[in-house]
Amino acid sequence: MAAADPKKKKKKRKKKESLEHKRNRILVALGIFAVVYALDELGALTIAFGEPGNIYASFALFLVPFLIAGYDVLQKAFNNIRRGKAFDESFLMAVATIGAFAMVLFPDTDPHMAEGAAVMLFYQVGELFQAYAVGKSRKSISAMMDIAPDYANVEQADGTLEQVFPDDIAVGTVIVVKPGERVPIDGVIVEGETQLDTAALTGESVPRPAKSGDDIISGCINMTGLIHVRTTKPFGESTVARVLELVENASEKKARTENFITRFARVYTPAVTGAAAVLVLGGGLVTGAWSDWILRGLTFLVVSCPCALVISVPLSFFGGIGGASKLGVLIKGSNYLETLADVDTVVFDKTGTLTNGTFSVVAVHPEAGYTEQSLLEVAALAESFSDHPIAQSVRVAYQGEVDPKRVSDSANDAGHGVTATIDGKHVVVGNAKMLAAAGVEAPDCEVVGTILHVLVDGAYAGHIVIADTVKADAEQTIRDLHAAGVKRTVMLTGDREEVAASVAEQLGLDEFHAQLLPGDKVERVEALLAAESGKGKLAFVGDGINDAPVLTRADVGIAMGAMGSDAAIEAADVVLMDDKPSNISRAIRVARKTMSIVWQNIIFALGVKLLILVLAALGIANMWLAVFGDVGVAIIAILNAMRAMGVKNL
C-alpha cells in the first residue's frame, strides 16, 4: 500500500508540472512578443537594420515567440499529416500562421509576422484557458474520487488495529471506523454511535446521527464517535464503488448534440480548408493579386477553426453533470442529461419514492373468534421469511417471538401476498385479489391504508391495515415539477385504489393507477410513452427491484440511490443519492440550463464565425479580427459553458 501512494502522487505532480510548464512557456513567449512588437512599432528595427533589413529582422525576432509558444501545435499537425488525419484545428493553425510568416516572400504586401505570431500565441492562451476550465469543471466530479478509502481497520485479538485493503475484507467482517475516517464498506453499526458527514455522496450539509443497528453506507465520514461496523457487502458492490463506477463512465455516454458537433467538425474542417484554397486560387487567377488573396485565405483559415464548438459543448455537458453531482444527483452520461431536459411527464412509484416506505400497523380488525394479538401472530408467522417493509411492520406490531419452526411451505406470490402452513393450518395473507383467487370475497374497510386479509384453512380470520407516510418534500416536489414545466405527474402503485387516491390527492398528482403488478407498471409506462408527442420525454422514478424493468423502459430512469436496491440503481440513468424526490426538479432545471448554454454557444460561435468568414472572404476582416473570431469566441464560449456548474440557485 505504501509503495502505491508515491506513484500516484508522482503521477499527479507530473501532470500539474506539465500544465505549469506550458503556462510559463506561453508567458515567456508573450513577453518576448511584446518587446519585439514594441521595437517594431517604435521604428527601432528600421533604425538598427534599415530597409528592407528591418523586415527580415522582424521575421527572425517574431519567429522566436512563435516557436516557443507553438512548437507543440506544429508538431501535432505534422504527426497528424503523417498518420493521414490532417484536418484538425492544429492543421488550420499551422497552415495559417506559417502562411502569415511566408507573406514575407511577397515584397508588395505589408509584413504579417506579428499577426502570425499573435495568432499562435492567443490560440495557445485559449488552449491554456480551456485546460484550466476543464480542470475546474472536473473538480466537482473528480472530488468524488476522494471518497474511495485506502484501507479498513480490522481489530486483532490483542486489540490493535490492522489496516487492510477494502478489497480484502470479507462480508460479515467487523471493521472499526475512527473519528475523521471515511466508512470504507457498506454495513451495519454493531457498536457505538456517531454523526456522519454524507455531503460527498448526497450533497446534504447537515450531519446524520447513527447508532448501533443502523445501516451505514461507504463514502461518508465518521465525525464524532468510534464505531464498529459489520460489513454487509464486498467492497466492489458497496455504495462508494458503485458511485465511482458511475462517475468514471459518465463521460463515455455522449449526447446527440455532442456527437453532432464531433461529426460536424470532421466535415467542417476539410470543407473550410477547401473553401480557403478555392478562395485563394479563384481570386488570384481572376485578379492576379495573389498576395491579397493568399492573405484572405489565411485569415479565412484562422477564423474557421472550430475550437469554440469542440471545446465548449462537451465542457457544458461536463459542467452540468458536475453541478448535478453537487446536489447529490448522479447523471450517468450527457445523453441522459440531454434527455432529462426534454422531460414533460414524470411517473413515480409510490412506496419508497413518494412515501418513506416505513409501514406501520394502524388498525387490526379480527373476525371468527380471533383477537387482535392472535391475528397479528398468524400474520407475523406467515410473513416471517419476507423482507418486504409490510412484512417487517407486521412483525414489529406483533412484538412477540416469531418461531420459524412453526412455519412450513412458505411461498411468496409477488404483488399479491404470501401463503404458508402454520401449526398444520394453511394460511393466506394478502390483498383482495389473492382472496378472490381463493374464492373468498374481501370485506370493505373504512380505514385508508394497505389491507392484509388473513385466511386460515379457507376461513376469513380478519384483516390488518398498514399505512405508509408521505415523504416530507414529496408535495413540494410535485409543485416544483409543475413550475419547471412538467405537464403531467403520474403515480403507479400496487397498493389499493383508496390508498393511492389518498396519496395522489394529498400530493396534487395529475393521475394515478393502483393495484398494479410489476408487469402492469411496464404496460402503463408503454401507454404513457405512446401518448408522448413532439420532443417530450418520460421519466420514471423508482427504488425497488420490481422497478428495474420500468426504469429501463422509460426515456429516463431515476433511482433512489441511498436506500434503493442495487437492481434499480443499475437500471437507472440518474441516481438520487439522498432519496429526496425534490432533487428531481432540480436535476431537470440543471439539465435545461445546461442545454440552454449548449445552444447559446453553438449559435454564438457559428454566428460570429460565419460573419467574420464572409468579411475575410471580402477582404474586410484582417488577421487581428480573425484572432478574435477564433480565440475570443472560444474564451467567451468557455466562460459561458462554466456557468453550467453553478447550481446554488436551482
C-alpha positions as CSV (number, residue, x, y, z in Angstrom):
1,M,0.0,0.0,0.0
2,A,2.8,2.4,0.9
3,A,4.5,1.6,-2.4
4,A,1.5,2.6,-4.4
5,D,0.9,6.0,-2.9
6,P,4.2,7.7,-4.1
7,K,3.4,6.6,-7.6
8,K,0.0,8.2,-7.5
9,K,1.4,11.4,-6.1
10,K,4.2,11.4,-8.7
11,K,1.8,11.0,-11.5
12,K,-0.4,13.8,-10.3
13,R,2.6,16.1,-9.7
14,K,3.9,15.4,-13.2
15,K,0.6,16.4,-14.7
16,K,0.4,19.6,-12.7
17,E,4.0,20.5,-13.6
18,S,3.2,20.0,-17.3
19,L,0.4,22.5,-17.1
20,E,2.6,24.9,-15.2
21,H,5.4,24.5,-17.7
22,K,3.1,25.3,-20.6
23,R,1.8,28.3,-18.8
24,N,5.3,29.6,-18.1
25,R,6.3,28.9,-21.7
26,I,3.4,30.9,-23.1
27,L,4.1,33.8,-20.6
28,V,7.8,33.9,-21.8
29,A,6.6,33.9,-25.4
30,L,4.1,36.7,-24.7
31,G,6.8,38.8,-23.0
32,I,9.2,38.4,-26.0
33,F,6.4,39.1,-28.4
34,A,5.5,42.4,-26.5
35,V,9.1,43.6,-26.6
36,V,9.6,42.7,-30.3
37,Y,6.2,44.3,-31.2
38,A,7.2,47.5,-29.3
39,L,10.6,47.7,-31.1
40,D,8.9,47.2,-34.5
41,E,6.2,49.8,-33.9
42,L,8.6,52.4,-32.5
43,G,10.9,52.0,-35.6
44,A,13.8,50.7,-33.6
45,L,14.3,47.8,-36.1
46,T,14.3,50.3,-39.0
47,I,17.0,52.4,-37.3
48,A,19.1,49.4,-36.5
49,F,18.8,47.4,-39.8
50,G,17.5,49.9,-42.3
51,E,15.2,48.8,-45.2
52,P,14.5,46.1,-46.2
53,G,16.7,44.7,-43.3
54,N,14.0,45.6,-40.8
55,I,11.6,43.2,-42.5
56,Y,14.0,40.2,-42.1
57,A,14.9,41.3,-38.6
58,S,11.2,41.4,-37.7
59,F,10.8,37.9,-39.3
60,A,13.6,36.4,-37.2
61,L,12.5,38.1,-34.0
62,F,8.8,37.3,-34.2
63,L,9.7,33.7,-35.1
64,V,11.2,33.3,-31.6
65,P,7.9,33.7,-29.6
66,F,6.1,31.9,-32.4
67,L,8.2,28.7,-32.0
68,I,8.3,28.9,-28.2
69,A,4.6,29.1,-27.9
70,G,3.6,26.9,-30.9
71,Y,6.1,24.2,-31.4
72,D,3.8,21.6,-29.9
73,V,0.9,22.7,-32.3
74,L,3.2,22.4,-35.3
75,Q,4.5,19.0,-34.1
76,K,0.9,17.7,-33.6
77,A,-0.1,19.0,-37.1
78,F,2.9,17.3,-38.7
79,N,2.3,14.0,-36.9
80,N,-1.4,14.0,-37.9
81,I,-0.5,14.6,-41.5
82,R,1.9,11.6,-41.4
83,R,-1.0,9.5,-40.0
84,G,-3.4,10.7,-42.7
85,K,-5.5,12.7,-40.2
86,A,-4.6,16.2,-41.3
87,F,-7.8,18.1,-41.0
88,D,-8.0,19.4,-37.4
89,E,-7.6,22.7,-35.6
90,S,-3.8,22.2,-35.3
91,F,-3.5,21.9,-39.1
92,L,-5.6,25.1,-39.5
93,M,-3.4,26.9,-37.1
94,A,-0.1,25.6,-38.6
95,V,-1.1,26.5,-42.2
96,A,-2.5,29.9,-41.3
97,T,0.5,31.0,-39.1
98,I,3.2,29.6,-41.3
99,G,1.4,31.3,-44.2
100,A,1.4,34.6,-42.4
101,F,5.2,34.4,-42.0
102,A,5.6,33.3,-45.6
103,M,4.0,36.5,-46.7
104,V,7.5,38.0,-46.3
105,L,8.1,36.4,-49.7
106,F,5.7,39.0,-51.3
107,P,7.5,42.3,-51.1
108,D,4.5,44.2,-52.3
109,T,2.5,43.5,-49.2
110,D,2.7,44.7,-45.6
111,P,4.6,42.2,-43.3
112,H,2.3,39.9,-41.3
113,M,4.8,38.2,-39.0
114,A,3.3,40.0,-36.0
115,E,-0.2,38.6,-36.8
116,G,1.2,35.1,-37.4
117,A,2.9,35.1,-34.0
118,A,-0.1,36.6,-32.4
119,V,-2.5,34.0,-33.8
120,M,-0.4,31.2,-32.4
121,L,0.1,32.9,-29.1
122,F,-3.5,33.7,-28.5
123,Y,-4.6,30.3,-29.7
124,Q,-2.3,28.8,-27.1
125,V,-3.7,31.2,-24.5
126,G,-7.2,29.9,-25.4
127,E,-5.9,26.3,-25.1
128,L,-4.4,27.0,-21.7
129,F,-7.6,28.7,-20.6
130,Q,-9.5,25.6,-21.8
131,A,-7.2,23.3,-19.7
132,Y,-7.9,25.3,-16.6
133,A,-11.6,25.5,-17.3
134,V,-11.8,21.7,-17.9
135,G,-9.8,21.1,-14.7
136,K,-12.2,23.3,-12.7
137,S,-15.3,21.6,-14.1
138,R,-13.8,18.2,-13.3
139,K,-13.3,19.1,-9.7
140,S,-16.9,18.7,-8.7
141,I,-16.8,15.2,-10.2
142,S,-13.2,14.2,-9.5
143,A,-13.7,15.2,-5.9
144,M,-16.0,12.1,-5.8
145,M,-12.8,10.0,-6.3
146,D,-11.6,11.1,-2.9
147,I,-14.5,9.2,-1.3
148,A,-12.7,6.0,-2.0
149,P,-10.9,4.9,1.2
150,D,-7.4,3.4,1.1
151,Y,-7.9,1.0,3.9
152,A,-10.2,-0.6,6.5
153,N,-9.3,-1.1,10.2
154,V,-9.7,-4.7,11.4
155,E,-9.3,-5.3,15.2
156,Q,-6.8,-8.0,16.1
157,A,-7.0,-10.4,19.0
158,D,-4.7,-8.2,21.1
159,G,-6.9,-5.2,20.5
160,T,-4.6,-3.5,17.9
161,L,-6.0,-2.3,14.6
162,E,-4.6,-3.5,11.3
163,Q,-5.1,-1.5,8.1
164,V,-6.3,-3.8,5.4
165,F,-7.2,-3.1,1.7
166,P,-11.0,-2.8,1.5
167,D,-11.0,-5.3,-1.4
168,D,-9.7,-7.9,1.0
169,I,-12.5,-7.5,3.6
170,A,-14.9,-10.4,3.6
171,V,-18.6,-9.9,4.1
172,G,-19.5,-10.2,7.7
173,T,-16.2,-8.8,9.0
174,V,-16.4,-6.3,11.8
175,I,-14.3,-3.2,11.0
176,V,-13.5,-0.2,13.1
177,V,-14.1,3.3,11.8
178,K,-12.4,6.1,13.9
179,P,-13.5,9.7,14.0
180,G,-12.4,11.6,10.9
181,E,-12.1,8.4,8.8
182,R,-14.3,7.5,5.8
183,V,-16.5,4.4,6.0
184,P,-14.8,2.0,3.6
185,I,-17.6,-0.6,3.1
186,D,-21.4,-0.7,3.5
187,G,-22.6,-2.3,6.7
188,V,-24.5,-2.2,9.9
189,I,-23.2,-0.5,13.1
190,V,-22.9,-3.1,15.8
191,E,-21.3,-0.9,18.5
192,G,-21.0,2.9,19.1
193,E,-22.8,6.0,17.9
194,T,-21.7,9.0,15.9
195,Q,-22.6,11.8,13.5
196,L,-22.0,11.1,9.8
197,D,-21.0,13.6,7.2
198,T,-22.7,12.4,3.9
199,A,-22.1,15.6,1.9
200,A,-19.7,14.0,-0.6
201,L,-22.4,11.4,-1.5
202,T,-25.7,13.2,-1.0
203,G,-24.9,16.9,-1.1
204,E,-26.6,17.1,2.4
205,S,-24.7,19.5,4.7
206,V,-26.4,18.5,7.9
207,P,-24.7,15.6,9.7
208,R,-26.8,12.4,10.2
209,P,-26.9,10.7,13.6
210,A,-26.1,7.0,13.5
211,K,-26.2,4.4,16.3
212,S,-26.0,0.6,16.8
213,G,-28.3,-1.2,14.5
214,D,-28.4,1.5,11.8
215,D,-27.3,0.8,8.2
216,I,-24.3,2.8,7.1
217,I,-23.0,3.4,3.6
218,S,-19.4,3.7,2.4
219,G,-18.0,7.0,1.4
220,C,-19.4,9.1,4.3
221,I,-17.2,10.5,7.0
222,N,-17.4,9.4,10.7
223,M,-17.3,12.7,12.5
224,T,-17.5,12.1,16.3
225,G,-17.5,8.6,17.8
226,L,-15.7,5.3,17.4
227,I,-17.9,2.8,15.7
228,H,-17.7,-0.9,14.9
229,V,-19.4,-1.9,11.6
230,R,-20.3,-5.4,10.4
231,T,-19.9,-5.3,6.6
232,T,-22.9,-6.4,4.5
233,K,-21.3,-6.2,1.0
234,P,-18.0,-6.8,-0.6
235,F,-16.1,-3.5,-1.4
236,G,-16.8,-3.9,-5.1
237,E,-20.5,-3.8,-4.6
238,S,-20.6,-1.1,-1.9
239,T,-22.1,2.3,-2.4
240,V,-18.7,4.0,-2.9
241,A,-17.6,1.6,-5.6
242,R,-20.9,2.0,-7.5
243,V,-20.7,5.8,-7.3
244,L,-17.1,5.8,-8.6
245,E,-18.1,3.5,-11.4
246,L,-21.0,5.8,-12.4
247,V,-18.7,8.8,-12.3
248,E,-15.9,7.2,-14.4
249,N,-18.4,6.0,-17.0
250,A,-20.3,9.3,-17.3
251,S,-18.1,10.9,-20.0
252,E,-18.4,7.9,-22.2
253,K,-22.1,8.3,-23.0
254,K,-22.3,11.3,-25.2
255,A,-25.4,13.4,-26.0
256,R,-26.8,13.7,-29.5
257,T,-25.6,17.3,-29.6
258,E,-22.1,16.3,-28.7
259,N,-22.0,13.6,-31.4
260,F,-23.4,16.0,-33.9
261,I,-20.6,18.6,-33.1
262,T,-18.0,15.8,-33.4
263,R,-19.3,14.7,-36.8
264,F,-19.7,18.4,-37.8
265,A,-16.1,19.2,-37.0
266,R,-14.9,16.2,-39.1
267,V,-16.7,17.5,-42.1
268,Y,-16.4,21.2,-41.4
269,T,-12.6,21.4,-41.1
270,P,-11.7,19.9,-44.5
271,A,-14.6,21.9,-46.0
272,V,-13.3,25.2,-44.8
273,T,-9.7,24.2,-45.8
274,G,-11.0,23.5,-49.3
275,A,-13.0,26.7,-49.3
276,A,-9.9,28.7,-48.4
277,A,-8.0,27.1,-51.2
278,V,-10.8,27.9,-53.7
279,L,-10.8,31.4,-52.4
280,V,-7.1,31.9,-53.0
281,L,-6.9,30.2,-56.3
282,G,-10.1,31.7,-57.7
283,G,-9.3,35.3,-56.5
284,G,-5.7,35.0,-57.6
285,L,-6.5,33.7,-61.0
286,V,-9.2,36.3,-61.6
287,T,-7.4,39.4,-60.3
288,G,-3.7,38.4,-60.3
289,A,-3.3,39.9,-56.8
290,W,-2.0,36.7,-55.3
291,S,-0.7,38.2,-52.1
292,D,-4.0,39.8,-51.3
293,W,-6.0,36.6,-51.9
294,I,-3.4,34.5,-50.0
295,L,-3.8,36.8,-47.0
296,R,-7.6,36.5,-47.3
297,G,-7.3,32.7,-47.4
298,L,-5.0,32.6,-44.4
299,T,-7.4,34.9,-42.4
300,F,-10.3,32.6,-43.5
301,L,-8.4,29.6,-42.1
302,V,-7.7,31.3,-38.7
303,V,-11.3,32.3,-38.1
304,S,-12.7,28.9,-39.3
305,C,-11.0,27.0,-36.5
306,P,-13.9,25.1,-34.8
307,C,-12.3,25.0,-31.3
308,A,-15.1,27.2,-29.8
309,L,-17.6,24.4,-30.6
310,V,-15.5,21.3,-29.9
311,I,-14.4,22.7,-26.5
312,S,-17.4,24.5,-25.2
313,V,-20.1,21.9,-26.0
314,P,-18.6,18.9,-24.2
315,L,-17.4,21.3,-21.4
316,S,-21.1,22.5,-20.9
317,F,-22.3,18.9,-20.5
318,F,-19.4,18.0,-18.2
319,G,-20.2,21.1,-16.1
320,G,-23.9,20.2,-15.9
321,I,-23.0,16.7,-14.8
322,G,-20.6,18.1,-12.2
323,G,-23.1,20.7,-11.0
324,A,-25.7,17.9,-10.6
325,S,-23.3,15.9,-8.5
326,K,-23.0,18.8,-6.1
327,L,-26.7,18.3,-5.4
328,G,-26.3,14.6,-4.8
329,V,-27.6,13.7,-8.2
330,L,-25.5,11.4,-10.3
331,I,-26.2,11.5,-14.1
332,K,-24.7,8.6,-15.9
333,G,-23.9,10.4,-19.1
334,S,-24.5,13.6,-21.1
335,N,-27.0,11.7,-23.3
336,Y,-29.3,11.3,-20.2
337,L,-28.7,14.9,-19.3
338,E,-29.9,16.0,-22.7
339,T,-33.0,13.7,-22.5
340,L,-33.8,14.9,-19.0
341,A,-34.0,18.5,-20.3
342,D,-37.0,17.4,-22.5
343,V,-38.9,15.6,-19.8
344,D,-42.6,16.7,-19.6
345,T,-44.0,13.6,-17.9
346,V,-42.8,12.2,-14.6
347,V,-44.0,8.8,-13.4
348,F,-43.5,7.8,-9.8
349,D,-43.5,4.5,-8.0
350,K,-45.2,5.2,-4.6
351,T,-43.6,3.1,-1.9
352,G,-40.1,4.3,-1.0
353,T,-40.3,7.0,-3.6
354,L,-43.1,9.4,-2.7
355,T,-43.5,7.7,0.7
356,N,-40.9,6.7,3.2
357,G,-41.6,3.0,2.9
358,T,-41.7,2.8,6.6
359,F,-45.0,0.9,7.1
360,S,-46.8,0.7,10.4
361,V,-49.9,-1.2,11.5
362,V,-52.7,1.4,12.1
363,A,-55.6,-1.0,12.6
364,V,-56.3,-4.7,13.3
365,H,-59.9,-6.0,12.6
366,P,-60.1,-9.6,13.8
367,E,-63.1,-11.9,13.0
368,A,-64.2,-15.5,13.6
369,G,-63.1,-15.5,17.2
370,Y,-59.6,-14.2,16.7
371,T,-58.2,-11.4,18.9
372,E,-56.0,-8.6,17.6
373,Q,-52.9,-10.3,19.1
374,S,-53.7,-13.7,17.7
375,L,-54.5,-12.3,14.2
376,L,-51.2,-10.4,14.3
377,E,-49.4,-13.6,15.4
378,V,-50.7,-15.6,12.5
379,A,-49.8,-12.9,10.0
380,A,-46.3,-12.4,11.6
381,L,-45.6,-16.1,11.3
382,A,-46.8,-16.2,7.7
383,E,-44.5,-13.2,6.9
384,S,-41.6,-14.5,8.9
385,F,-39.4,-15.2,5.8
386,S,-40.2,-12.0,3.9
387,D,-38.0,-8.9,3.9
388,H,-40.8,-6.7,2.5
389,P,-41.4,-3.5,4.6
390,I,-45.1,-4.6,5.0
391,A,-43.9,-7.9,6.5
392,Q,-41.5,-6.2,8.8
393,S,-44.2,-3.8,10.0
394,V,-46.4,-6.8,10.9
395,R,-43.7,-8.5,12.9
396,V,-42.9,-5.2,14.7
397,A,-46.6,-4.8,15.6
398,Y,-46.9,-8.3,16.9
399,Q,-44.0,-7.7,19.4
400,G,-44.0,-11.4,20.3
401,E,-41.4,-14.0,19.5
402,V,-41.7,-15.5,15.9
403,D,-40.7,-19.1,15.9
404,P,-39.9,-20.1,12.3
405,K,-40.1,-23.8,13.2
406,R,-43.9,-23.4,13.3
407,V,-43.9,-22.4,9.7
408,S,-43.5,-24.6,6.6
409,D,-44.3,-24.5,2.9
410,S,-43.9,-20.7,2.8
411,A,-44.4,-19.2,-0.6
412,N,-44.5,-15.6,-1.9
413,D,-46.9,-14.6,-4.7
414,A,-45.3,-11.3,-5.9
415,G,-47.7,-8.4,-5.7
416,H,-50.4,-10.4,-4.0
417,G,-49.2,-11.8,-0.7
418,V,-47.8,-15.0,1.0
419,T,-49.0,-18.5,1.8
420,A,-47.7,-20.8,4.5
421,T,-48.5,-23.7,6.7
422,I,-48.6,-22.7,10.3
423,D,-49.0,-25.4,13.0
424,G,-50.5,-27.6,10.3
425,K,-53.0,-25.0,9.1
426,H,-53.0,-23.4,5.6
427,V,-52.7,-19.6,6.0
428,V,-53.1,-17.0,3.3
429,V,-52.1,-13.4,3.9
430,G,-52.6,-11.0,1.0
431,N,-54.7,-8.5,-0.8
432,A,-58.2,-8.7,-2.2
433,K,-57.0,-10.3,-5.5
434,M,-55.4,-13.1,-3.5
435,L,-58.6,-13.7,-1.6
436,A,-60.6,-13.7,-4.8
437,A,-58.3,-16.4,-6.2
438,A,-59.0,-18.5,-3.0
439,G,-62.8,-18.0,-3.6
440,V,-63.3,-15.5,-0.7
441,E,-64.7,-12.0,-1.1
442,A,-62.8,-9.4,0.9
443,P,-64.9,-7.1,3.1
444,D,-64.6,-3.4,2.8
445,C,-62.7,-1.3,5.4
446,E,-63.1,2.4,6.1
447,V,-59.6,2.9,7.3
448,V,-57.3,4.1,4.4
449,G,-54.2,2.0,4.0
450,T,-52.8,-1.2,2.7
451,I,-55.0,-4.1,3.8
452,L,-53.7,-7.5,4.5
453,H,-56.5,-10.1,4.6
454,V,-55.9,-13.3,6.5
455,L,-57.4,-16.7,5.7
456,V,-56.9,-19.7,8.0
457,D,-57.9,-23.1,6.4
458,G,-60.1,-21.2,3.9
459,A,-62.0,-19.3,6.7
460,Y,-61.7,-15.5,6.9
461,A,-59.9,-14.5,10.1
462,G,-59.8,-10.7,9.7
463,H,-57.6,-8.0,8.2
464,I,-54.8,-5.7,9.2
465,V,-54.5,-2.1,7.9
466,I,-51.0,-0.9,7.3
467,A,-50.2,2.7,6.3
468,D,-47.1,4.4,4.9
469,T,-46.1,8.0,5.5
470,V,-45.6,10.5,2.7
471,K,-42.1,12.0,2.4
472,A,-41.7,15.5,3.8
473,D,-40.7,17.0,0.5
474,A,-43.0,15.0,-1.8
475,E,-45.7,17.6,-2.0
476,Q,-43.2,20.3,-2.8
477,T,-41.7,18.1,-5.4
478,I,-44.9,17.9,-7.4
479,R,-45.3,21.7,-7.2
480,D,-41.7,22.2,-8.3
481,L,-42.1,19.9,-11.2
482,H,-45.1,21.7,-12.5
483,A,-43.3,25.0,-12.0
484,A,-40.4,23.6,-14.0
485,G,-42.7,22.9,-17.0
486,V,-43.6,19.2,-16.4
487,K,-47.1,18.8,-17.8
488,R,-48.1,15.5,-16.2
489,T,-47.2,13.8,-12.9
490,V,-48.4,10.2,-12.6
491,M,-48.1,7.6,-9.7
492,L,-48.1,3.9,-10.3
493,T,-48.6,1.6,-7.3
494,G,-49.5,-2.0,-6.4
495,D,-51.4,-0.6,-3.4
496,R,-55.2,-0.3,-3.1
497,E,-57.2,2.2,-5.0
498,E,-58.3,4.1,-1.9
499,V,-54.7,4.4,-0.6
500,A,-53.4,5.6,-4.0
501,A,-56.2,8.1,-4.3
502,S,-55.5,9.5,-0.8
503,V,-51.7,9.9,-1.6
504,A,-52.5,11.4,-5.0
505,E,-54.9,13.9,-3.6
506,Q,-52.5,14.9,-0.8
507,L,-49.6,15.5,-3.2
508,G,-51.5,17.1,-6.1
509,L,-50.7,14.4,-8.7
510,D,-52.3,14.7,-12.1
511,E,-53.3,11.0,-12.2
512,F,-52.6,7.6,-10.5
513,H,-53.0,3.9,-11.3
514,A,-53.4,1.4,-8.4
515,Q,-53.3,-2.3,-7.8
516,L,-50.6,-2.9,-10.4
517,L,-48.3,-5.8,-10.7
518,P,-44.7,-5.2,-11.9
519,G,-45.8,-6.2,-15.4
520,D,-48.7,-3.9,-15.2
521,K,-46.4,-1.0,-14.5
522,V,-44.4,-1.6,-17.7
523,E,-47.7,-1.7,-19.7
524,R,-48.8,1.6,-18.1
525,V,-45.4,3.2,-18.9
526,E,-45.7,1.9,-22.5
527,A,-49.1,3.6,-22.8
528,L,-47.8,6.8,-21.4
529,L,-44.8,6.7,-23.8
530,A,-47.1,6.2,-26.7
531,A,-49.1,9.3,-25.7
532,E,-45.9,11.5,-25.7
533,S,-45.8,14.0,-28.6
534,G,-43.0,16.0,-30.2
535,K,-39.8,16.3,-28.1
536,G,-41.5,15.4,-24.9
537,K,-39.8,12.6,-22.8
538,L,-41.0,10.5,-19.9
539,A,-39.0,9.9,-16.7
540,F,-39.8,7.1,-14.2
541,V,-38.8,7.4,-10.6
542,G,-38.5,4.2,-8.5
543,D,-36.4,2.4,-5.9
544,G,-37.4,-1.2,-5.8
545,I,-36.1,-4.4,-7.5
546,N,-39.5,-4.6,-9.3
547,D,-39.0,-1.1,-10.7
548,A,-35.9,-2.1,-12.7
549,P,-37.8,-3.1,-15.9
550,V,-39.8,0.2,-15.8
551,L,-36.6,2.2,-15.2
552,T,-35.0,0.6,-18.2
553,R,-38.1,1.2,-20.4
554,A,-38.6,4.9,-19.6
555,D,-36.8,7.6,-21.6
556,V,-35.0,8.5,-18.4
557,G,-34.9,6.2,-15.4
558,I,-34.4,7.8,-12.0
559,A,-33.5,5.7,-9.0
560,M,-33.4,6.5,-5.3
561,G,-29.8,5.7,-4.6
562,A,-29.1,5.8,-0.9
563,M,-31.6,3.2,0.2
564,G,-32.6,2.0,-3.3
565,S,-32.0,-1.5,-4.5
566,D,-28.8,-2.4,-6.5
567,A,-31.0,-3.6,-9.4
568,A,-32.8,-0.2,-9.6
569,I,-29.6,1.8,-9.4
570,E,-28.0,-0.4,-12.1
571,A,-31.0,0.0,-14.4
572,A,-31.4,3.8,-13.9
573,D,-29.9,6.6,-15.9
574,V,-30.0,9.1,-13.0
575,V,-29.4,8.3,-9.3
576,L,-30.6,10.5,-6.4
577,M,-28.1,9.7,-3.6
578,D,-30.1,11.3,-0.8
579,D,-33.5,9.7,-1.7
580,K,-35.2,13.1,-1.8
581,P,-37.7,13.4,-4.6
582,S,-37.4,17.2,-4.5
583,N,-34.0,16.8,-6.3
584,I,-35.8,15.6,-9.4
585,S,-37.0,19.1,-10.3
586,R,-33.5,20.4,-9.5
587,A,-31.9,17.8,-11.8
588,I,-34.4,18.8,-14.6
589,R,-33.5,22.5,-14.1
590,V,-29.8,21.7,-14.2
591,A,-30.4,19.8,-17.5
592,R,-32.4,22.6,-19.0
593,K,-29.9,25.2,-18.0
594,T,-27.1,23.1,-19.5
595,M,-28.9,22.6,-22.8
596,S,-29.7,26.3,-22.9
597,I,-25.9,27.1,-22.5
598,V,-25.0,24.5,-25.1
599,W,-27.3,26.1,-27.8
600,Q,-26.2,29.6,-26.8
601,N,-22.6,28.6,-27.5
602,I,-23.5,26.8,-30.8
603,I,-25.5,29.8,-32.1
604,F,-23.0,32.4,-30.9
605,A,-19.9,30.6,-32.2
606,L,-21.4,29.8,-35.6
607,G,-22.9,33.2,-36.0
608,V,-19.7,35.2,-35.2
609,K,-17.6,32.8,-37.3
610,L,-19.9,33.0,-40.3
611,L,-19.9,36.8,-40.1
612,I,-16.1,37.1,-40.0
613,L,-15.7,34.4,-42.6
614,V,-17.7,36.5,-45.0
615,L,-15.8,39.6,-44.1
616,A,-12.5,37.7,-44.6
617,A,-13.6,36.4,-48.0
618,L,-14.4,40.0,-49.0
619,G,-11.0,41.2,-47.7
620,I,-12.6,43.4,-45.0
621,A,-11.5,41.3,-42.0
622,N,-7.8,41.4,-41.1
623,M,-5.8,38.8,-39.2
624,W,-6.4,40.5,-35.8
625,L,-10.2,40.3,-36.2
626,A,-9.6,36.6,-37.2
627,V,-7.9,36.1,-33.9
628,F,-10.9,37.4,-32.1
629,G,-13.2,35.2,-34.3
630,D,-11.2,32.2,-33.1
631,V,-9.7,32.6,-29.7
632,G,-12.0,35.4,-28.5
633,V,-15.1,33.4,-29.4
634,A,-13.7,30.3,-27.8
635,I,-12.9,32.0,-24.5
636,I,-16.4,33.6,-24.3
637,A,-18.0,30.2,-25.1
638,I,-15.8,28.5,-22.4
639,L,-16.8,31.1,-19.8
640,N,-20.4,30.6,-20.7
641,A,-20.0,26.8,-20.5
642,M,-18.6,27.1,-17.0
643,R,-21.9,28.6,-15.8
644,A,-23.4,25.1,-16.1
645,M,-21.5,24.2,-12.9
646,G,-23.5,26.8,-10.9
647,V,-26.4,25.1,-9.1
648,K,-26.8,27.2,-6.0
649,N,-30.0,28.9,-7.0
650,L,-31.6,25.9,-8.8
